[in-house]
Amino acid sequence: MSPKKRITMHDHAAEASLFKRRALFTFFCVFALLSVLVTNLYHLQVESYKDYATRSNDNRIRVVPIAPSRGLIYDRNGVLLAENLPFYSLDLVPEKISNMSETLDELGKLIEISEDERETFTEALKFHRRFKPLTLKNQLTEEQVAIFSVNQHKFPGISVEAGLKRNYPYGAQITHVLGYVGKINTRDRAQLERSDLWKNYAATKDIGKQGIEKFYESLLHGKPGHLEEEVNNRGRAIRTLKIVPPEPGQDIYLTLDLKLQQKAVELLTGLRGSIVAIDPRDGGVLAMVSSPSYDPNQFVQGINNKDYSALLNDKSRPLINRATQGQYAPASTIKPHLGLLGLDEKVITESTRVWDPGFWQIPGVERKYRDWKRWGHGWVNVYSAITESCDTFFYELAYKVGVDHIARFMEQFGFGQNTGIDIFEESAGNMPSKEWKRLKYNQAWYIGDTISVGIGQGYWTATPLQLANAVGIMANKGRRFPPHLLRSIKDNTAKIDSPINELPPIELKNPRNWNIINEAMRQTAHKSRFTDATYTAAMKTGTAQVIGVAENTKYDANKIAEHFRDNALVVAYAPFEDPKIVLAVVMENAGWGGANAGPVARAMLDEYMLRDTWKPQP
């Protein structure tokens, strides 16, 4: 017989107490959670209302930047040199495209995409932010735009964008002055961010890369505007709320004379060299040509690798601006300046005569420094030494003056330093001295080095722009106006002339010495290339050795490789009585300066002085 189960007695009082405790704990938990919820709702809807309202608007309102139109560039007579033309491009947003390769293949079936375009795009994609649009193809035709528009629904993340592109109507004729615009690259962006200017380029893809386009980027670019539009949850625009128009860039007028520029281009066609013409009354550059050149329009929408490599590897170096970066021995073109130094230091006088037997020797040294004229010029003074370009006269003059004195005097004429022209592509050339050689080569200076400097050879180098600037100072009898290209600026309200910058003049001990040297240059011109001119000019020619020739060896151009032949140079100005144009011509490996560069100088001055529409500038 099994035992009976014990009946458990319930303690109702304890159970009731436990229930009350649990209910009270649950109540407090619910109350605390409700309190947190209410507090959070208060924070969101009352305290943070403005913040979240703004965020809501940001999700509802999209701000789209609007690019400003770039300022135009004109010559001094109002001829348009750089303009903006409409264009269409095909842009892709990388993050919206799942398979880039397949998408490009499909696009290629609709619109022709070259291998270069695809390669350039693929390379740019590596360094591009995936949420930002990237251009695949520029300059779509209207037919291509229509074809893509019909099929656009098949290509999410791809669109046709309209815009303005830079165009240079005169192509290669003014490249080294204007420069060009190109795509903003990583380096450009870093520079803009450092300058706190990146926000101004939110809608802009291009920036000035060289020349005037780069130097005056801040004037030409303008300020962006923006468009505020309401969008739905899918990002589709519903309506436009506000438009803030962009401020276009300022138009600028250059000192350049297009007609004279084109004449210089014509004269240098097929040759390597440079022509620079300046108005000596204010330093305005009338013409500045470097030959050969290249078409800047290739760079506006992105030059392909093949074409760029061809320019880089071209032995004639078309990318170099010879006018401001080409460094040449000035040769006999600086003999007037050396003569001026000799007169002012009283090393020579107007009546000083030197015997030229065809050579000159350092006292006590056997070596002979040859004159270009083997049998010599006989007795010469400062006038005949300049008109006949007598080397012997200037050998002796340099020997007596000394290189350091020459260097200090020539620096006043701008040699060995940048002219300050308003483009960044400029070389300072080289004005040698004893200290310079010690620092450069850790070598002593020799008397023979001075003798070479005395005829504009040896270590002395100058750019065509420096030569034109130096002869302008000579024509002005010491007044100095740094070369510049900007003539005036025009915005929406007015046209403002650029201020003329004048440096302190060169003051001689005897101002009459200016007249002596300028008269010698006038005689040089009218005994050679300007005998029949209807206006009065002044000039000096030069022939610069590219390689040295042994002491007793006769120079024979036919036996020397073309790129080792002499350079031909000329400096000139007109009219003699009141100079309005100064000129420097450098022709690489062209030979004798008077015979080859002389006719070019005459043609340039004729173009400016005798043109039907020419009027003296006020």
LUMMITI-317525 format. One record per residue (C-alpha): residue in three letters; x, y, z. Coordinates in steps of 0.2 Angstrom, whole numbers, plus 5000, padded with zeros to 4 digits. Example, Ala and Ser with C-alpha at 12.3 -4.5 7.8 and 13.67 -1.06 7.14 Angstrom:
# LUMMITI-317525
ALA506249785039;SER506849955036;
***
This chain:
# LUMMITI-317525
MET500050005000;SER500850164994;PRO501050315005;LYS499850465002;LYS500450624993;ARG500750765004;ILE499750915000;THR500751074998;MET500051225008;HIS500151384998;ASP500751545007;HIS499551674999;ALA500251815008;ALA502051785001;GLU501351754984;ALA500451914984;SER501952014990;LEU503051934976;PHE501751984963;LYS501752164970;ARG503652174969;ARG503652104951;ALA502252214945;LEU503052374953;PHE504752324945;THR503952304928;PHE502952474930;PHE504552564934;CYS505452484919;VAL504052534908;PHE503952704915;ALA505852724913;LEU505752674895;LEU504252784891;SER505252924899;VAL506752894888;LEU505552894873;VAL504653054878;THR506353134881;ASN507053084865;LEU505453144856;TYR505653304864;HIS507453324859;LEU507053274841;GLN505553374839;VAL505853524849;GLU507653554854;SER508353484837;TYR506953544826;LYS507953674816;ASP509453554813;TYR508353404807;ALA507253524797;THR508853584788;ARG509353404785;SER507653364778;ASN507853514766;ASP509553444761;ASN508753284756;ARG507353374748;ILE508353514740;ARG509853484728;VAL511153614725;VAL511953604708;PRO513453714704;ILE513453814688;ALA515053844679;PRO515554024674;SER515954064656;ARG517754104654;GLY518354274649;LEU518854314631;ILE520554364625;TYR520754504612;ASP522254584604;ARG522554774605;ASN521354814591;GLY519954704597;VAL520254544587;LEU519654394596;LEU521054274600;ALA520254154612;GLU518354114612;ASN517053994620;LEU516153874609;PRO514653754614;PHE515053564615;TYR514253404620;SER515153264630;LEU514753094636;ASP514953084655;LEU514952924667;VAL514752914685;PRO515752754689;GLU514852704705;LYS513252684696;ILE513952564683;SER514152384689;ASN515252314674;MET516252454666;SER517052344653;GLU515352284647;THR514552454647;LEU515952524637;ASP515752384624;GLU513952414623;LEU514152604621;GLY515452574607;LYS514052494597;LEU513052654597;ILE514452784597;GLU516252764590;ILE517452764605;SER519252754599;GLU520552654608;ASP521452814613;GLU519852884621;ARG519552714630;GLU521352704636;THR521352884642;PHE519652854651;THR520252694659;GLU521852774665;ALA520952934672;LEU519752814681;LYS521152744693;PHE521352914701;HIS519552974700;ARG518252984714;ARG516852854709;PHE515352964714;LYS515953104702;PRO515553114684;LEU517053074672;THR517053114653;LEU517252974641;LYS517053064625;ASN517153244620;GLN516453344606;LEU514953234602;THR514053274585;GLU512253304585;GLU511953134577;GLN512853054591;VAL511853154604;ALA510253094596;ILE510752914595;PHE511252904614;SER509653004619;VAL508552874612;ASN509552734621;GLN509952824637;HIS508752714647;LYS509952564644;PHE511352654652;PRO511052714670;GLY512452834676;ILE512852894659;SER512253064652;VAL512653184638;GLU513153354646;ALA513253524637;GLY514553654640;LEU515753784633;LYS517453734627;ARG518953854624;ASN519353884606;TYR520853974598;PRO520454034581;TYR522254064576;GLY522853904582;ALA524753884582;GLN525054074577;ILE524854134595;THR525153974606;HIS526654034615;VAL525854194620;LEU524054134625;GLY524553954631;TYR522953844633;VAL521753774645;GLY521653594650;LYS520853474661;ILE521053494680;ASN522253364686;THR522753304703;ARG524153424705;ASP522953574699;ARG521753524712;ALA523053504726;GLN523653684722;LEU521853754722;GLU521453674739;ARG523053744746;SER522553914740;ASP520753894746;LEU520053914729;TRP519453734725;LYS517653784729;ASN517653904714;TYR517953764703;ALA516553654708;ALA515753654691;THR517353684681;LYS518353554672;ASP519653664664;ILE521053774671;GLY522353884662;LYS523953784659;GLN525153894651;GLY525454074644;ILE524154214647;GLU522854074651;LYS523754024666;PHE524554194672;TYR522854274672;GLU521754124677;SER521054224692;LEU520354354680;LEU519754244666;HIS518954104677;GLY517554204685;LYS516454144699;PRO515253994699;GLY513354004702;HIS512153874708;LEU510453804705;GLU509353744719;GLU508053614714;GLU506753504724;VAL507053314722;ASN505953164726;ASN506653014736;ARG507352944720;GLY508353104717;ARG507353154702;ALA507053344700;ILE505353404704;ARG505453594702;THR506753734702;LEU506753834718;LYS508153964715;ILE509454004703;VAL511054104707;PRO511854144690;PRO513754134689;GLU514854284686;PRO515754274670;GLY517654294669;GLN518354464664;ASP518854494646;ILE520654544643;TYR521454644629;LEU523254614625;THR524654724619;LEU524854604604;ASP524554664586;LEU523854514577;LYS524354574560;LEU526154594565;GLN526154434574;GLN525554344558;LYS526954424548;ALA528254364560;VAL527454184559;GLU527554194540;LEU529354254540;LEU529854104552;THR528853974543;GLY529853814541;LEU531253884552;ARG531753874570;GLY531954034580;SER530954184587;ILE530454364584;VAL529954484597;ALA529354654594;ILE528954784608;ASP528354964609;PRO529755044619;ARG528555184625;ASP527755074637;GLY528454894636;GLY526954824627;VAL527354664617;LEU526754694599;ALA527254524593;MET528054364601;VAL528354214590;SER529254054593;SER529453934579;PRO529053794577;SER527353804586;TYR525953684589;ASP524053694589;PRO523353734607;ASN521653664603;GLN522353494604;PHE522553514623;VAL520853594627;GLN519853424627;GLY521353314631;ILE522753274619;ASN522953084616;ASN524552994620;LYS525152974602;ASP525053164598;TYR525753214614;SER527253094612;ALA527553164595;LEU527653344602;LEU528853284616;ASN529953184605;ASP530053314591;LYS531853374589;SER531353544584;ARG530553564602;PRO528953654597;LEU528353654616;ILE529753774621;ASN529453954620;ARG531054014612;ALA530554194614;THR530654184633;GLN531554014636;GLY532754004622;GLN534454044628;TYR535654104614;ALA537354184614;PRO536954374610;ALA538454384599;SER538754564591;THR537054624595;ILE537654684612;LYS539154774605;PRO538254944606;HIS537954914624;LEU539754874627;GLY540255024617;LEU539155124628;LEU539955054644;GLY541655094636;LEU541155274633;ASP540355304650;GLU541855234659;LYS543055334648;VAL543955184642;ILE543655244625;THR543055414618;GLU542155464602;SER543755484593;THR544755334600;ARG545455234586;VAL546055054587;TRP547054964574;ASP546354804568;PRO547554684558;GLY546254544559;PHE546654484576;TRP546954534594;GLN548154464607;ILE548254474626;PRO549854564630;GLY551154444633;VAL550154294626;GLU550454214609;ARG548654154606;LYS547754264593;TYR545954304594;ARG545354314576;ASP544154454569;TRP542754384558;LYS543654484544;ARG545254384542;TRP546254534534;GLY545554654547;HIS544654824547;GLY546154944548;TRP545855094559;VAL544155094568;ASN543255204580;VAL541755174590;TYR540555214575;SER541455104562;ALA541754964575;ILE539854954578;THR539354974559;GLU540654844553;SER540554744569;CYS542354744572;ASP542854604585;THR544554664588;PHE543954834595;PHE542854744607;TYR544154624612;GLU545254764618;LEU543754854626;ALA543254704636;TYR545054674641;LYS545154854648;VAL543454854657;GLY543454684665;VAL542054554666;ASP541354604683;HIS541154784677;ILE540254724661;ALA539154614671;ARG538554754683;PHE538254864668;MET537254744658;GLU536154694672;GLN535454864671;PHE534854814654;GLY533954654660;PHE535354524656;GLY535454384667;GLN533754404675;ASN531954384671;THR531154524662;GLY529554504673;ILE528354474658;ASP526654414662;ILE526854234658;PHE527654104669;GLU528754024655;GLU530354124656;SER532154094658;ALA533454214665;GLY534854184653;ASN536554204660;MET537654354663;PRO539354284668;SER540554354681;LYS542054294691;GLU540954254706;TRP539654164695;LYS540954044687;ARG541654004704;LEU539953954711;LYS539453864695;TYR540953774691;ASN542153804706;GLN543453874693;ALA544454024692;TRP543954164679;TYR545254184665;ILE545654334654;GLY545154224639;ASP543354214646;THR543254404646;ILE543754414628;SER542354294623;VAL541154394633;GLY541754554624;ILE540954494608;GLY539354414616;GLN540054234616;GLY540654124629;TYR539654104645;TRP538454244640;THR536654194635;ALA535054294633;THR533354264627;PRO532554354612;LEU531454444624;GLN532954504634;LEU533754564618;ALA532254664613;ASN532054734630;ALA533854794630;VAL533854874613;GLY532254964619;ILE533155034634;MET534555094622;ALA533255174610;ASN532355254625;LYS534055324631;GLY533955244648;ARG532055244651;ARG531555064656;PHE529854984654;PRO529754804658;PRO528954694644;HIS527154654647;LEU525654574637;LEU524154644647;ARG523454804639;SER521754814648;ILE520354724657;LYS518454724654;ASP517054674665;ASN515254704665;THR515454884669;ALA516954964661;LYS518654934652;ILE520154974663;ASP521855004656;SER523254914664;PRO524455034673;ILE526155064665;ASN527655004675;GLU529155114673;LEU530855074682;PRO532155204687;PRO533055254672;ILE534955204668;GLU535955364671;LEU537555384662;LYS538955494668;ASN538855584651;PRO537055574643;ARG537755624626;ASN538455444625;TRP536755384621;ASN536755484605;ILE538355424600;ILE537855234601;ASN536155264593;GLU536955354579;ALA538155214576;MET536655094575;ARG535755214563;GLN537255214552;THR537255024553;ALA535555014547;HIS535655134533;LYS537255064526;SER536454894524;ARG534654834525;PHE533855004526;THR534755104512;ASP533055134503;ALA531855134517;THR530655284518;TYR530855294537;THR532455304548;ALA532955144557;ALA534355084568;MET534954904570;LYS536354784574;THR536654614567;GLY537554464575;THR538154294571;ALA538354174586;GLN539454024586;VAL538553864592;ILE540153764593;GLY541953824594;VAL543153824579;ALA544953794581;GLU546053944580;ASN546753914563;THR545253824556;LYS544053914543;TYR542253894547;ASP541353804533;ALA539453784535;ASN539353654522;LYS540453534532;ILE539553554548;ALA537953474553;GLU536453584551;HIS536053604570;PHE537953654574;ARG537853804562;ASP537953984567;ASN536354074574;ALA535854234565;LEU535254374575;VAL534654554573;VAL534054694585;ALA533254854577;TYR532054994581;ALA531155124571;PRO530855264568;PHE532555324574;GLU531955504579;ASP530455434590;PRO530555244592;LYS528855154592;ILE529454984589;VAL530954884594;LEU531354714587;ALA532454554591;VAL532654414578;VAL533454254582;MET533654114568;GLU534353954574;ASN535753884563;ALA535354004549;GLY537154074547;TRP537654254544;GLY536554374554;GLY536554524542;ALA536254414527;ASN534854304534;ALA534054384549;GLY534254564542;PRO532954544529;VAL531754474542;ALA532054634552;ARG531754744537;ALA530054654533;MET529454664551;LEU529854854552;ASP529054884535;GLU527454794540;TYR527254904555;MET527855064548;LEU527155064531;ARG525454974534;ASP523955064527;THR522955054543;TRP524455094554;LYS524255244566;PRO525455304579;GLN524855244596;PRO524555394608;
***
